[in-house]
Amino acid sequence: MGSDKVLLMQKDELQEFVVHILRDLKALEKMLEQDMFERNVVRIGAEQELCLIDKNWKPAMINMKVLEKLNNKAFTTELAQFNLEMNIEPQIFTDRCLGNLELEIDRLLNILRETAGEFDAGVILTGILPTVRKHDLNDMYLTPKVRYKALMDALREQRGSNVELKIQGIDELITKHGSMLIEGCNTGFQVHLQVAPHEFVQKYNIAQAITGPVLSVATNSPLLFGQRLWHETRIALFQQSVDVRTAGDNLRTRSARVMFGNSWVEGSILDIYREDIMRFRVLLNSSEEVEDPFEVLEKGGIPNLKALQVNNSTVYRWNRPCYGITNGKPHLRIENRVFPSGPTVKDEIANSALWLGLMNGLGEYYPDITQQMEFEDAKSNFLMAARSGLNTTFSWVKGKKVHAPSLILEELVPIAIEGLRKAKIDDDDIGYYMGIIEQRVKLGQTPSQWMLKSYNQLLKETSKEEARSAITASIVAQQQTDKAVHEWELASLNAIAGWNPNSLIVEDFMQTDLFTVYEDDAIELVAEIMDWQRLKYVPVENQNGKLVGLVTARLVLRHLLHQYYQTMEHHLTKRYKVADVMIKDPLTIGPDESLKKALDLMQTNKIGCLPVVRKGELLGIITEQDYLKVAGRLIYNIRNEL
């Protein structure tokens, strides 16, 4: 996310900072013209994002405490208090760099696990934490750093307070949220490749072309709030959560700040920076003194181009251009941001090996990929891969349609192997990591497919909440084995032995797929709904989704019996409405309240259900049947412990 030393842009500072950005861009142009960039070495690097979880596999809001205890510069904050990031030291792209990268990440993870354990917490690598709740994504859980607050305020100023999500997969998620911290659901594994300036355009266009295929085999984020959405839901979630565009009556085309791009790159890295400056308003300033890059150059130094880098950090291209300095020499990098975190380090390195091999080898087959593929196809491939993973059919070179498994196994893996050999990567490492990709495809078990198969099986046995917990617990357990995801067994309820409901909130167990009625509906309708769905309780809402009452089976039965006897005795034919029998001011509870509080309210008031509302809006319902599920799981756990 960049330096802490960034501030929300004040209007009177805007012009001055924009001028600093433009001067940095001019300085970069001069450096390129004078061929000042490192050429004779290629480095790779990585950033590992992850989640901290408590003993019940829910988000643990302790990142600042853990960081203080770690006191290790390799670890840094991320947006939400249950997220952390590890910055991995760059390595020369040759020999054992891939195996060494895996060893270094494992070493840091072991340090982190030990430290998190001191706070009764654990660590998980996953694109979206299956157990994360909207409750965990309120502003109160934003990491208390100036740059995060500034970024949230800047985005809120441009788009308003609410984030609206509309994502459709097997299930459909349509919701709004009052905080842009919802982006904190996402954790990724970013891979960096250093490129020489004269190769930048070719390499960047190759990165764009291969984004869809390499993502299709690496997807790991199919679940959000218990809904089965895209195979890589991070893609849609990130774009929608940071999107500052608003709907209007005109047909203007506007780019999202999270973007794939609009065309192939033709000139240089400068074209990308120029487009970003033109399309997007500056969001953040730097509180550090911004140097004069030309003055630094005149003195024989290398400018840090701070203003340009701060602005670049607020435009989220999936393949991001980067400027950096290593050992006093400037360099250019391409940062791959599409890969999700996890599910194991070896899976992440296998994904990276595929991408790095293609970046280094595809140019031998397609010297100018822009002459072989339409940009629109590359962009469409990316979005389809995010939705469907290995089920995608790609538009590949010369318009050829090819199914993902065939493209990966028959063309891309062999090219990647050649690209890795060209970099003189260790043969054993090439075979090992490419073998993981091959087996993943052949067995049809990508990380997202493993999660979806596990979830579908678990839903036949238990509730969504327990299924999500079982998946999370299984990921944690299997991440500490020596197995890649294609070797994993499906998640089971045995993974959550020792499960404790004390920390659960109403959102975890409430029913959200509701059958409701309006006040003016006929009594017969609600009676039939209760019969058809075997329901004891039906909420009454208005056309705006606001709760206005509650109908119980007991009230309907009493009314229908009364109506029957009245009809028999007096031959009455009056039609009654829901409003005639509903409880007009039912007791309710909020989604963020504890499960224990809900149970206490129901026991104290001798009622069998509680509608769940926020600001009057009906969100769900929790009933005594939901508590039977909790009790059943507790009894099962106790019996297994005896």
DARA-V882914 format. One record per helix or strand of 2 or more residues. SS is the DSSP state (h for helix, s for strand). FROM is the first residue (numbers start at 0). TO is the last residue. If there is no record, write none. Layout:
# DARA-V882914
SS|FROM|TO, SS|FROM|TO
This chain:
# DARA-V882914
s|5|7, h|10|32, s|42|52, h|62|69, s|74|76, s|82|91, h|96|116, s|121|123, h|133|136, h|138|140, h|145|158, s|162|167, s|171|176, h|179|184, s|187|194, h|196|215, s|222|223, s|226|227, h|232|241, s|257|258, h|268|278, s|283|285, h|292|297, h|305|311, s|315|316, s|318|325, s|328|335, h|344|364, h|368|370, h|374|390, s|392|394, h|396|398, s|400|402, h|403|421, h|426|442, h|446|458, h|463|478, h|484|486, h|492|495, h|500|502, h|505|508, h|522|532, s|536|540, s|545|551, h|552|569, h|577|579, s|587|588, h|594|604, s|608|613, s|616|622, h|623|640
